[in-house]
Each structure stands twice: as structure tokens, then as C-alpha cells.
Amino acid sequence: MLHGLMMDVPLLISSLIEHADRHHGDVEIVSRRVEGDIHRYTYRDMHRRARQMANALAALGVALSDRVATLAWNGYRHHELYFAVSGSGAVLHTINPRLHPEQIAWIVNHAEDRLLFFDLTFLRIVEAIAPHCRTVRHFVAMADRDRMPAQERVELLCYEDLVDRHSDRYAWPTFDERLASSLCYTSGTTGNPKGVLYSHRSTLLHAYAAVSPDALGMSATDTVLPVVPMFHVNAWGIPYAAPMAGAKIVFPGPNLDGKSLYELFEAEGVTCSAGVPTVWQGLLAHVEAHGLRFSTMKRTVIGGSACPPAMTRLFEDKYGVHVLHAWGMTEMSPLGTVCSYKPKHLAQGVEAQRAVQVKQGRAIFGVDMRVVGEDGGELPWDGKAFGSLLVRGPWVLREYYKGEGGNPLRADERGREWFPTGDVVTIDPDGYMHITDRTKDVIKSGGEWISSIELENIAVAHPAVAMAACIAAPHPKWDERPLLVVVKKPGATVTREELLAFYEGKVAKWQVPDDVVFVDSIPLGATGKMLKNKLREQFRNYRLPTA
Ligand code: AMP
């Protein structure tokens, strides 16, 4: 046996900010604050304040591997905590503030968080949960001293006090790269939320993959605005990837409406962004309504749920913004696939490019995929056979925090372990993965499977449709048939018959929905995805006209 003779330098999150300070120290980080104003400073300033905060954490008794929670928007203080907490060896637990307070308290107790940092927006949540949080020693308001709220229900510390009171003399400790760095809970549709515990190693490897050209393609010449929240799988890794690349960052804070985002894109010269389709819908509506243009924006990553082709076309063909359709999960840090072209797509022209962009893309190096049928046997990559997607790789979950939910992995014939994603997919001969559904959302009609995503994509291409969800409705003959639930655009009119006719020639006849219902809104989950389980519940007893 002959070992390599290269240095064994651990991959640690603190090295990202040390690198950004040394090589890109004057690059700006711009934040829209909860206070309403714009804050700007540099990577060098950020590194200094992160060191001050690391000293503050030590003074508050935070020890190696202790969990420190945040309830916060995308902003510079949250970013400082990404490095102060993880860099000092503690675990950053980013909590989704859109969850119900009871669920938040449950998560805090399960994680045994020692400190909880929060943006003032979430004061009410903190007041509601504080009496139930058994392990939290201090609640810290991420605010200036003169903004500290006058209230007596919870004893609060002030973030800026903590920073001011501590020295910036701090040497980031060195430790095993496999130690936990951060924690995100994923809320399935049933059961309690489950904790996904990332390591320094998995985070750094994921960041290397994220910056690479066919993934986010991030460089020192970029200005990146992560719309995806820092409480949703670490904003898809951008808070780590940006300092690795030396890119300027623009944090949008709490204002995620189309107007606020557009103004920030233009004012700060944003070149790339990332977010879920529902956010882009708001931005595009604003841009369309006011006849605006993007003057600096070159590309955006769209994922979290399927990017409707109509949205891709609008971004690409009207506004010249390149869409990178991407797929991932909390359990995958989250990046799995990105839909970047191969040379043949460039040669084949625009229509071929739009056709491939409907797919979620090809695996980035580090992620291995496999599709299996109901019997567990591997299916061919022919773009037709669909089955359950399994993945493996160094930033894919092995088990949930505290062993919750038992062993999620499945072994293959060679004994290699795979994580079942719960997604139903095809993979084509070029390796492009296409999600037809979540296992739970697929519509099973007379033994055939109908893709709810495909039917939704068609519906939202209709000019009168703002949002559409397709769910299975019970049917006496076919077991299940598709029911289309639609939110119309304000002021738009369209009938059930017109929408059903819109499917003609776009899918096989037996896949056309059986009925359409119009609703005022579709329930969205904490990460902006349509809650189809809620809709199914709502329409449980719906009688289709075909039944
Ligand atoms: P989460 O862990 O909350 O990020 O959810 C992960 C799930 O979101 C995946 O397993 C997919 O079902 C879904 N998802 C993520 N990206 C996409 C995409 N581009 N298209 C369709 N579904 C997606």
C-alpha cells in the first residue's frame, strides 16, 4: 500500500472567509436591512465582525458542537453567523420562520439549541416560543442598540453590543473536517421534521461543486443575489460559494416582492441570482407590467420545484436572462443536478435548448444517480423508463439527526448505499434527469402514471393562469384522474372548457385533466412550494364530472 504524500489540510468553513478577506477583501457585501435601509461593507469587514462574534459566542459559553439557532432573513449579520458559529466549531441551525411557532419550538428543543439569534421581524415568534424552549440560554436580537424592542416578555441580548464588546483577535480553530457545521430541518408531509446535519467537509466540497462552470458558474466578476433564503438549505450554498469565488453579494432582506428585487438587481448590478419559481413569478410580473429590462442580469438558477417552460422562455427569449434549471434537496446540501447545455444543444439551436431546459439537468460531479423500478431493479437511461431516483455522494445525507426515521439508505447489489430521493424520474442517454413527480404526487390512472408537473407546466403557459396545481381526484373506474386547480391572473378570464381545450395536442388524450376548479389561492409551504397534500385533503370528496 502506498499513501499519497500530499498535505492533509482539513476542509473547514473558516477557510472560506479567510480566503475572501485575503484575496477579495475590498469586495462588497450589500444588504437590505430589516430596518429598511441599505447596509454595505466588505469581506474584510465581515471577517472582522465574524471574529468578534466568535469571541462573543465563546464568552456566552458556546462550546464545540453546541447548536446555535437563527430565525433570520438573508443579510450580513446572518452571514457573519454562518462563519462565526461554524468557524468556531459550533453548529449553525437555520430555522425556517415560516413554520408554525409550535413546530419551531419543537425543532429548537429537538436540536437542543443553546442560543437563538433573530431578526426583529420575528420578535413575536420569539415571544411565543421562549417559554417552551428548554435549552436556549440567550435570545439575541440581530439589531442596532437603538432598535432594541421595548418589551419585557423575553430577556434579550443585542447583536451589535455583542460585536462591540469583543475583540477581533481570534484565531479560527483547526479540527476534524467531518465535524458538524450546520443543521437544517426538513419538514416532510407526515411526521415530525427531520434534521439534516452537514459537516465542514460536505459543505466545502459542495461549495467547490457549486462554483464550477456548469453549476452556478460563480466568479470574482459576479454579483450574486440569493433570493433563496439562508434558512432554506443554506441558500443553496451561495453564502459559501460566493466567498470561495470572491463574488460580490447582495442580500435582499425581508423584501422579496418583484419591485424591491428588481430595484436591487439594477442598483447593485446583479449578474446572477437563485430562487424558487414562485419568487420569479412576482419579479417577472413586475417587469412585464412596467415594461422594464434587466441591464446586468445574465443568468438565474431556478429550482426547488419544477421551473415551468413558459417562465424559461420569458426569461430567455424576452429578457436575455439564461435560466439554469436545477434540482436538489435539503438532504443533498442541496445541489444534485443543473441543466447546463452540452455542445450539441448549442449546435441544435434555441428550440432544442428550450426542450432540454424542461429537464432538471445532469448530475454535477460528486453526485451519482440511479433510477430503479418498483422491484428495485435498475432502469435504463433512455429518457422513457421512469422510476424512483436514488443518489449518493459526499454531500448526501447518510442518516437524519439523532437517527430519526431509522436508516433511510438502500443497498445495491454491490453493497453500495443510496439515498432514495422520493422523486419519480427519467434519465435520458445524455444523463439529463427529468422529474415527472414526487412519489406522492404522481396520478395513477388505470395503472398508468400521469405526471402532475407536466400538466401544471401546460396550464401556467396559458396567459390567464397565475398558478396551477394538478392533483389526483378519486375515480370509480380509473382509481385516480387529474384535477386541475387554478388561480387566475388578476383581471383575467378563462373558462374550464377553454383550459381543457388548451391541452389538445400537447399531451395524450387520456392525460388531459378531467376537470378544472378555480380558487383564490393555492396553499404554499414554508419554502414556497405548493402544498399538494393540503389540496388533496381539500378535494378529497370531489366528484369529477366523469365519475
Ligand atoms: P427540499 O428538501 O425542501 O428542498 O425539497 C426537495 C424536493 O423538491 C425534491 O426532492 C423535489 O421533489 C423538489 N424539487 C427540487 N428542485 C426541483 C425541480 N427543479 N423540479 C422539480 N422538483 C424539484
Residues whose N, C-alpha, C, O or C-beta is under 5 A from the ligand:
A	BS01	AMP	T186 I302 G303 G304 S305 A306 C307 A326 W327 G328 M329 T330 E331 Q360 T421 D423 I435 R438
